Amino acid sequence: MKERLEQNYPDSKIEVFDLTGTQDHWEVYVESAKFAGLTRIQQHQHVMGCFGPELKTGEVHALSIKTKIK
């Protein structure tokens, strides 16, 4: 999770938490300049796009996203 976010958001503050210890319920925090000009929904969609295949298959069952413009 963290590696993929770091690839998509270099030079950003990223925190990743496994909420249940089962690696399918996650909370992520991304503070990035890439979010400038985007609504909060667009920011979250941007982050969700990093994990599209895993969300579709259920490998990632839950993803809580917190974003901030850097």
Protein Blocks (a to p, Z undefined) as FASTA:
>chain_A
ZZmmmmmmghiacddddfkonopaccdddddfklgoiafklmmmmmmmmmmmmmmnomam
bdcdddddZZ
